[in-house]
């Protein structure tokens, strides 16, 4: 929010039509999974912040997108596992997560659309990932 607040006056006043403000959310902001209540809530905020910002910026020529990736191999997992490299590596074992390059390609695509087009949200996951199954408590 601090960066957006600092950047918006310049985006509105000085840049040509079609400029883009892309926020990085997560599929966790839309789809719950066990143990992600705080993370998921923060990413749900990013999604709603992006939608509301888009409404507030109507008529300025500034486009707003929430880019919501699925599992991506980043240092975030190491932070989440409190530096436990083995636990971090286990998350990616046997699958092909998104890479930083994959996310950058999506950002480039969003930024290079014609100025009259806005993508509100992009949800991208690896082919080998799907939404979590519904949790069912059984006797």
Protein Blocks (a to p, Z undefined) as FASTA:
>chain_A
ZZmmmmmmmmmmmmcehiacdddddfklmmccehilmmmmmmmmmmmmmmmmmmmmgonl
pacddddddddddfklmmmnnopaklmmmmmgopacddfklmmmmmmmmmmgcfkbccfb
acdddfkbccdddddddZZ
